[in-house]
Amino acid sequence: MIEKAINIRHLRAFLEVARSQSISKAKDKVYLSQPAITQALAKLESHLDTQLFERKSDGMFLTESGDVFVVRVERAIQLIHDGIRETLRWAERKPGMKSAQLLNLITTTQLRALIALASARSFSEAGRRIGVPQSSIHRSARELESLLGLELVEKTSTGINLNKSALALSRATKLAFSEIDQARDELRSLANQESGQLIIGSMPLARTSVLPKSIIEFGRQYPDFRISVTDGPYSDLLYHLRNANLDLLIGALRFPVPSEDVNQEEFFSSEVVIVGRPHHPLMTQTIDMDILADASWVVPHVGTPTRSIFDNFFLEADKPIPHRLVESGSQILLRSLLEGSDRLTMVSAHQVQRELEEGWLKVLPFAVSHSYRPIGISMRKGWRPTKTQQAFIDILRRNARDVGYAV
């Protein structure tokens, strides 16, 4: 998240000076004096450890670092502006100012408090998360409510909740702060300091095939760049992607696309097969749908793509869905149950590629027709990866092509 030292008013001052190439012309746009703007720019440059402007007799001109920074700042300010405008739609009483005017008054402190409250269940917990007293969080929330003209925080029997208007502004702010974090990483890259990060949400298939190989290859080229991988159910990972807690999500894609603010890119398609232990009795028998309907299975939870394929496999053959089921999304449990019993599973071939190659598991000779799962990445619309993050995505694409079902 954006650090406390970066001030939204300083960002707006930087942006207006970049647009007008003049401090004197910018002062009326941001309601700051020329000395205050000069001081704001100095603080920004000190914090970012780079020069943003070339000061000349005929104006202020962006440096290479300034050119990089201005793109991110423009997007960040627009995101906050759009968030304020959306939040005002929920206001019961309209504030006396428009969204552009409110943007001049809302502070970084207030927005940091809002984000902390969005992920906490109390003012005290929110304060601990960002290292400020509970009273400061409470004061910032009330100031923000007063400015916007609506209630943001609702008390409940178990703590606090943010209403829809507050969540809309919190999400927009998180996306904006993420842009500034990206800018900081890009500026370090210009200075040959590859110290950024990439936070990836990973689903089971990606964890066992393309992702490990890509991380190893990327790490050789960028040893100081940090990669964080988060596992979890698709719905949770999608939520964190949309709210800027993840940079990208890799694994099985969903169709239709689950949200209008998400883009999907397909890498390859993975065939869904029936798998069991090598000496499973059905491996050497002539089998049909009746036998499979009577078998014991390990399957993913309802709502996942493979579970839908499993259910439709029997429904389309006018057979009952098997009732001897163990439901689990755990790869470790899946392998243990298959190896130690006569249970079967329906799974993407690439998800158990290593187990198949090493002979721990075997594909049952019974085709699952029309059962390919599209595998790829999901990203937020408008997300701009840094140069180093893009290098990792390019490695992912190349390794996905090597899997054999390249798009």
Backbone torsions as a table, in degrees:
resi	resn	phi	psi	omega
1	MET	NA	154.6	179.4
2	ILE	-56.9	138.3	-178.7
3	GLU	-78.3	157.3	-176.9
4	LYS	-61.5	-27.9	-176.0
5	ALA	-67.6	-22.5	178.4
6	ILE	-86.1	118.5	-174.9
7	ASN	-104.0	133.6	-178.3
8	ILE	-59.8	-39.2	179.6
9	ARG	-64.9	-34.4	175.8
10	HIS	-66.4	-38.0	178.0
11	LEU	-65.0	-41.2	179.0
12	ARG	-67.0	-37.9	177.0
13	ALA	-62.6	-45.2	177.5
14	PHE	-57.6	-44.8	-176.5
15	LEU	-64.7	-42.7	-178.8
16	GLU	-69.8	-36.1	175.8
17	VAL	-66.2	-39.6	178.8
18	ALA	-62.8	-38.6	-178.4
19	ARG	-72.9	-41.8	-175.4
20	SER	-94.6	-12.8	-176.6
21	GLN	57.7	30.1	-176.5
22	SER	-157.0	132.5	176.0
23	ILE	-71.7	-40.4	-178.3
24	SER	-63.8	-36.2	178.9
25	LYS	-74.8	-28.7	-176.2
26	ALA	-77.9	-24.5	-170.5
27	LYS	-62.1	-34.6	-178.8
28	ASP	-75.1	-19.3	-179.8
29	LYS	-82.0	-30.9	-175.8
30	VAL	-111.0	2.0	176.9
31	TYR	57.6	43.4	175.4
32	LEU	-128.6	151.3	177.3
33	SER	-75.4	163.9	178.1
34	GLN	-59.4	-44.4	177.1
35	PRO	-60.8	-37.3	-180.0
36	ALA	-66.5	-39.4	177.7
37	ILE	-67.0	-43.7	178.4
38	THR	-58.0	-43.2	179.2
39	GLN	-67.0	-38.0	179.3
40	ALA	-62.9	-44.5	179.4
41	LEU	-64.7	-39.5	178.9
42	ALA	-63.1	-40.4	179.4
43	LYS	-66.6	-40.8	178.0
44	LEU	-61.2	-48.4	-178.2
45	GLU	-64.2	-36.4	177.8
46	SER	-67.6	-43.2	-178.9
47	HIS	-66.0	-40.2	-178.1
48	LEU	-85.8	-9.0	179.4
49	ASP	56.8	45.7	178.2
50	THR	-157.4	159.7	176.8
51	GLN	-93.8	125.4	-176.6
52	LEU	-95.5	-25.9	-177.2
53	PHE	-130.3	149.7	164.9
54	GLU	-100.1	118.4	-179.0
55	ARG	-86.7	114.2	179.8
56	LYS	-123.6	167.6	-177.7
57	SER	-64.6	-25.9	-177.8
58	ASP	-103.6	12.4	174.8
59	GLY	146.3	-177.6	179.3
60	MET	-105.9	122.7	-175.1
61	PHE	-123.1	135.8	-176.6
62	LEU	-65.7	138.8	171.1
63	THR	-82.5	-178.2	176.1
64	GLU	-60.3	-41.1	176.8
65	SER	-64.4	-40.3	178.7
66	GLY	-61.9	-39.0	178.4
67	ASP	-62.3	-39.4	177.8
68	VAL	-67.7	-45.4	-174.8
69	PHE	-68.0	-38.3	-174.1
70	VAL	-65.0	-34.4	179.5
71	VAL	-63.0	-44.8	180.0
72	ARG	-68.5	-41.4	-178.4
73	VAL	-65.7	-41.1	177.9
74	GLU	-57.3	-44.7	-179.9
75	ARG	-68.3	-40.5	-179.5
76	ALA	-61.9	-47.2	-179.5
77	ILE	-64.3	-39.0	178.8
78	GLN	-64.9	-39.1	178.7
79	LEU	-62.3	-44.5	178.6
80	ILE	-65.5	-41.7	178.4
81	HIS	-59.8	-45.6	179.3
82	ASP	-64.7	-36.3	178.2
83	GLY	-65.4	-40.9	177.3
84	ILE	-63.6	-44.4	-178.7
85	ARG	-62.3	-41.5	178.5
86	GLU	-66.9	-39.0	179.9
87	THR	-63.6	-38.1	-178.5
88	LEU	-65.0	-21.3	177.6
89	ARG	-64.0	-23.2	-177.6
90	TRP	-92.7	-5.6	-174.3
91	ALA	-68.6	131.0	176.2
92	GLU	-72.9	-38.5	174.9
93	ARG	-119.0	127.6	-175.8
94	LYS	-70.6	133.3	177.1
95	PRO	-68.0	161.9	-177.3
96	GLY	-75.0	-7.9	-176.9
97	MET	-119.7	154.9	176.5
98	LYS	-84.4	171.6	-175.8
99	SER	-60.1	-37.9	-180.0
100	ALA	-64.9	-36.2	177.9
101	GLN	-71.4	-39.2	178.6
102	LEU	-63.6	-33.0	178.8
103	LEU	-60.2	-29.4	178.1
104	ASN	-74.9	-19.6	-172.8
105	LEU	-106.4	-30.8	179.9
106	ILE	-68.6	138.4	-174.7
107	THR	-108.5	162.0	175.3
108	THR	-60.7	-38.9	179.9
109	THR	-59.0	-43.8	179.9
110	GLN	-65.2	-40.7	-177.8
111	LEU	-73.3	-35.4	175.2
112	ARG	-63.4	-39.9	177.7
113	ALA	-63.5	-41.0	179.8
114	LEU	-62.0	-44.5	179.3
115	ILE	-63.6	-41.9	178.9
116	ALA	-62.6	-41.1	179.6
117	LEU	-66.6	-31.4	-178.6
118	ALA	-65.0	-26.4	-177.9
119	SER	-110.5	7.7	-179.1
120	ALA	-118.6	169.4	179.5
121	ARG	-113.3	5.2	178.9
122	SER	-160.2	162.3	177.1
123	PHE	-65.5	-37.4	-178.6
124	SER	-66.6	-41.2	178.2
125	GLU	-65.6	-40.6	178.0
126	ALA	-61.0	-41.7	178.5
127	GLY	-62.2	-42.1	179.1
128	ARG	-62.3	-35.7	-175.9
129	ARG	-66.1	-30.9	180.0
130	ILE	-116.0	8.2	172.1
131	GLY	72.6	38.8	176.6
132	VAL	-131.6	159.6	-179.7
133	PRO	-64.5	152.9	177.3
134	GLN	-56.4	-37.9	-179.2
135	SER	-62.5	-34.3	178.9
136	SER	-68.2	-40.9	177.1
137	ILE	-62.2	-45.7	-179.3
138	HIS	-61.7	-45.4	-179.2
139	ARG	-63.5	-44.3	-179.5
140	SER	-62.1	-41.6	179.6
141	ALA	-63.8	-42.9	-178.7
142	ARG	-68.5	-38.4	176.5
143	GLU	-61.6	-41.9	-179.7
144	LEU	-66.9	-40.7	176.7
145	GLU	-61.2	-40.7	-179.4
146	SER	-65.0	-42.1	179.3
147	LEU	-63.6	-43.7	-174.8
148	LEU	-81.4	-22.0	179.6
149	GLY	79.0	30.2	177.5
150	LEU	-156.5	160.0	178.3
151	GLU	-79.9	136.9	180.0
152	LEU	-111.0	-39.2	-173.9
153	VAL	-107.1	127.7	179.2
154	GLU	-112.7	130.9	177.4
155	LYS	-81.4	139.4	177.0
156	THR	-127.6	176.1	-179.7
157	SER	-68.4	-20.4	-178.3
158	THR	-108.4	2.1	-179.7
159	GLY	148.9	-124.0	179.9
160	ILE	-134.6	155.7	172.8
161	ASN	-133.2	148.8	171.0
162	LEU	-95.1	136.5	179.0
163	ASN	-79.2	-179.3	-174.0
164	LYS	-60.4	-39.0	-179.0
165	SER	-65.6	-40.8	179.5
166	ALA	-67.6	-40.8	179.8
167	LEU	-65.3	-35.3	178.3
168	ALA	-64.1	-44.3	179.8
169	LEU	-70.5	-37.9	178.4
170	SER	-61.7	-44.3	-179.2
171	ARG	-65.2	-45.0	179.1
172	ALA	-60.5	-39.5	-179.6
173	THR	-67.8	-41.5	178.5
174	LYS	-60.8	-41.6	177.9
175	LEU	-63.8	-38.8	178.9
176	ALA	-66.3	-46.0	179.3
177	PHE	-62.8	-34.4	177.1
178	SER	-62.6	-36.6	177.6
179	GLU	-61.6	-40.9	179.8
180	ILE	-68.7	-37.7	175.3
181	ASP	-61.7	-40.8	177.4
182	GLN	-63.0	-40.5	178.9
183	ALA	-61.3	-42.8	179.7
184	ARG	-59.8	-41.8	179.1
185	ASP	-66.1	-38.4	179.6
186	GLU	-66.2	-38.3	179.2
187	LEU	-66.8	-37.5	176.1
188	ARG	-65.9	-34.8	178.1
189	SER	-64.9	-39.2	176.6
190	LEU	-59.7	-31.7	-179.4
191	ALA	-91.8	15.8	179.9
192	ASN	60.3	38.3	176.1
193	GLN	-121.2	88.1	-177.9
194	GLU	-80.3	80.0	-175.4
195	SER	-122.2	24.2	-179.5
196	GLY	-83.0	-164.6	-179.3
197	GLN	-149.5	162.5	175.5
198	LEU	-137.1	124.1	-179.0
199	ILE	-107.4	119.1	-171.1
200	ILE	-115.7	132.8	169.3
201	GLY	-94.5	127.5	-172.6
202	SER	-124.6	133.1	174.2
203	MET	-100.6	166.7	-167.9
204	PRO	-50.9	-46.2	-175.5
205	LEU	-62.1	-41.6	-178.7
206	ALA	-63.8	-35.0	-177.0
207	ARG	-68.0	-20.4	-175.0
208	THR	-107.8	0.7	-176.3
209	SER	-135.9	-90.3	-169.7
210	VAL	-70.0	-41.2	-171.1
211	LEU	-62.8	-49.0	-179.2
212	PRO	-58.7	-44.1	-179.7
213	LYS	-61.9	-40.3	-178.2
214	SER	-68.7	-40.5	179.3
215	ILE	-63.3	-42.3	179.9
216	ILE	-62.7	-46.0	-179.4
217	GLU	-65.0	-43.9	-179.9
218	PHE	-63.7	-39.6	-177.8
219	GLY	-62.9	-29.4	177.7
220	ARG	-67.8	-34.6	-177.4
221	GLN	-85.8	-34.0	-175.7
222	TYR	-130.7	73.4	-174.0
223	PRO	-65.7	-22.7	-177.4
224	ASP	-95.4	-1.5	-178.8
225	PHE	-86.6	131.0	-173.9
226	ARG	-93.5	130.8	174.5
227	ILE	-116.2	129.3	177.3
228	SER	-119.2	127.7	-178.1
229	VAL	-113.4	127.3	179.9
230	THR	-114.6	129.6	176.2
231	ASP	-98.4	161.8	175.8
232	GLY	158.0	173.8	176.3
233	PRO	-63.5	152.6	-176.7
234	TYR	-57.0	-43.4	-177.0
235	SER	-61.1	-39.6	178.8
236	ASP	-68.1	-43.8	-178.7
237	LEU	-65.3	-39.1	178.4
238	LEU	-63.1	-41.5	177.9
239	TYR	-59.6	-46.4	-178.6
240	HIS	-68.8	-32.3	175.3
241	LEU	-64.1	-48.1	-176.5
242	ARG	-66.4	-23.9	-177.8
243	ASN	-105.0	21.0	171.9
244	ALA	67.1	18.0	172.3
245	ASN	-84.2	-19.1	174.5
246	LEU	-124.8	150.8	176.1
247	ASP	-90.3	-37.8	176.9
248	LEU	-153.3	161.2	-178.4
249	LEU	-124.7	129.7	-178.1
250	ILE	-122.7	135.4	179.8
251	GLY	149.4	-155.2	-178.7
252	ALA	-66.8	133.5	179.6
253	LEU	-85.8	159.1	178.0
254	ARG	-114.2	141.6	176.0
255	PHE	-133.7	132.2	-1.4
256	PRO	-65.6	164.9	179.3
257	VAL	-56.1	130.6	-169.8
258	PRO	-69.3	-17.7	-178.1
259	SER	-152.1	144.5	-176.6
260	GLU	-70.5	-15.0	-179.7
261	ASP	-99.7	18.9	179.9
262	VAL	-125.4	136.0	172.5
263	ASN	-106.2	141.6	176.2
264	GLN	-116.7	143.0	175.9
265	GLU	-129.1	117.7	-178.8
266	GLU	-81.1	132.6	177.8
267	PHE	-96.8	-49.1	-179.6
268	PHE	-161.3	170.4	176.6
269	SER	-111.9	136.9	-178.3
270	SER	-111.9	127.5	-179.4
271	GLU	-70.4	137.6	175.0
272	VAL	-91.5	128.9	-176.6
273	VAL	-130.0	165.8	173.7
274	ILE	-97.1	130.2	-172.1
275	VAL	-129.9	144.5	174.2
276	GLY	-151.6	-174.0	178.1
277	ARG	-71.3	153.9	-174.6
278	PRO	-55.9	-34.3	-177.0
279	HIS	-103.2	25.5	175.3
280	HIS	-59.9	136.3	-178.0
281	PRO	-53.5	-32.5	-176.8
282	LEU	-75.8	-11.3	-179.6
283	MET	-65.4	-24.7	-176.2
284	THR	-115.9	10.9	-179.3
285	GLN	-108.9	159.5	169.7
286	THR	-81.3	120.4	-173.6
287	ILE	-116.7	156.3	176.5
288	ASP	-140.4	-176.9	-175.3
289	MET	-66.7	-31.2	178.7
290	ASP	-64.4	-41.4	179.4
291	ILE	-65.2	-42.5	-179.8
292	LEU	-66.9	-35.9	179.6
293	ALA	-67.1	-25.1	-179.2
294	ASP	-93.1	-3.9	-176.4
295	ALA	-79.3	166.9	174.3
296	SER	-96.0	140.2	-171.3
297	TRP	-132.6	157.0	164.6
298	VAL	-117.0	121.7	-173.0
299	VAL	-134.9	157.6	174.9
300	PRO	-69.3	169.4	-180.0
301	HIS	-70.1	157.4	176.8
302	VAL	-58.9	138.1	179.6
303	GLY	104.6	-13.9	177.5
304	THR	-87.7	154.5	-178.6
305	PRO	-58.2	-43.4	-177.9
306	THR	-67.3	-35.7	177.4
307	ARG	-64.7	-37.7	177.3
308	SER	-63.5	-40.7	177.1
309	ILE	-62.7	-43.4	179.7
310	PHE	-60.3	-50.0	-178.6
311	ASP	-62.9	-44.2	-178.7
312	ASN	-67.6	-28.8	178.3
313	PHE	-56.0	-41.5	-179.8
314	PHE	-86.0	-39.1	-179.1
315	LEU	-62.8	-40.5	-179.8
316	GLU	-68.4	-23.0	176.9
317	ALA	-93.1	7.6	-179.9
318	ASP	59.2	39.3	178.3
319	LYS	-118.0	150.9	178.2
320	PRO	-69.3	143.9	175.1
321	ILE	-67.3	131.3	-178.3
322	PRO	-52.7	144.0	-178.4
323	HIS	-103.5	-12.5	177.9
324	ARG	-90.0	80.0	-172.5
325	LEU	-120.3	144.3	162.1
326	VAL	-114.0	123.7	-179.5
327	GLU	-99.9	126.0	179.8
328	SER	-163.7	147.3	174.2
329	GLY	-105.7	8.4	-177.1
330	SER	-85.6	122.0	178.2
331	GLN	-65.9	-37.4	-178.9
332	ILE	-66.9	-46.2	178.8
333	LEU	-64.6	-39.7	178.6
334	LEU	-56.1	-51.8	-178.0
335	ARG	-62.1	-42.3	-178.2
336	SER	-63.6	-42.7	-179.5
337	LEU	-67.5	-38.7	179.9
338	LEU	-69.0	-41.1	-178.2
339	GLU	-71.3	-28.9	-173.6
340	GLY	-103.1	6.8	-177.9
341	SER	-153.3	-178.8	177.9
342	ASP	-96.5	24.5	175.5
343	ARG	-75.2	154.8	176.0
344	LEU	-117.1	165.8	171.0
345	THR	-142.7	160.6	173.5
346	MET	-113.5	123.1	-168.8
347	VAL	-153.8	155.9	173.4
348	SER	-65.6	133.5	-176.3
349	ALA	-57.1	-37.6	-178.2
350	HIS	-70.2	-22.3	-179.3
351	GLN	-69.5	-27.5	179.0
352	VAL	-119.4	29.1	-175.5
353	GLN	-58.0	-45.9	-178.2
354	ARG	-64.7	-44.1	179.2
355	GLU	-60.6	-36.6	178.2
356	LEU	-70.0	-43.9	-179.4
357	GLU	-64.4	-36.1	-177.5
358	GLU	-89.3	0.1	174.8
359	GLY	82.5	10.3	178.5
360	TRP	-73.7	-33.0	179.3
361	LEU	-130.2	166.1	-178.7
362	LYS	-145.7	145.7	179.1
363	VAL	-79.9	129.1	176.2
364	LEU	-71.3	133.8	-176.8
365	PRO	-76.6	66.5	176.7
366	PHE	-148.3	114.4	-171.5
367	ALA	-74.1	141.9	171.3
368	VAL	-103.5	101.1	-172.1
369	SER	-71.0	149.0	176.6
370	HIS	52.3	50.1	-172.5
371	SER	-133.6	60.9	176.2
372	TYR	-106.0	135.6	178.8
373	ARG	-103.7	123.9	177.4
374	PRO	-74.1	128.7	-178.5
375	ILE	-115.2	136.3	179.8
376	GLY	-176.7	-153.4	-179.0
377	ILE	-122.0	151.6	174.4
378	SER	-120.3	137.6	-179.6
379	MET	-138.8	155.8	175.3
380	ARG	-67.9	140.0	173.0
381	LYS	-62.5	133.1	179.5
382	GLY	89.0	-9.7	178.5
383	TRP	-68.2	129.6	-178.7
384	ARG	-113.2	103.8	179.0
385	PRO	-66.1	148.9	172.6
386	THR	-69.6	171.4	-179.9
387	LYS	-58.1	-40.5	-178.8
388	THR	-73.3	-39.2	175.5
389	GLN	-62.0	-38.6	178.3
390	GLN	-65.0	-34.4	177.6
391	ALA	-61.8	-39.6	178.4
392	PHE	-66.3	-43.1	178.9
393	ILE	-61.1	-39.4	177.9
394	ASP	-63.8	-37.9	176.8
395	ILE	-65.8	-41.0	175.8
396	LEU	-57.3	-47.5	-179.0
397	ARG	-59.8	-45.0	-177.5
398	ARG	-64.6	-43.1	179.8
399	ASN	-69.0	-31.7	176.9
400	ALA	-65.3	-37.7	177.5
401	ARG	-62.1	-35.3	-179.4
402	ASP	-69.1	-17.4	-179.4
403	VAL	-63.5	-33.3	174.4
404	GLY	123.4	-12.7	179.1
405	TYR	-121.1	47.9	-175.1
406	ALA	-63.0	146.6	177.5
407	VAL	-89.7	NA	NA
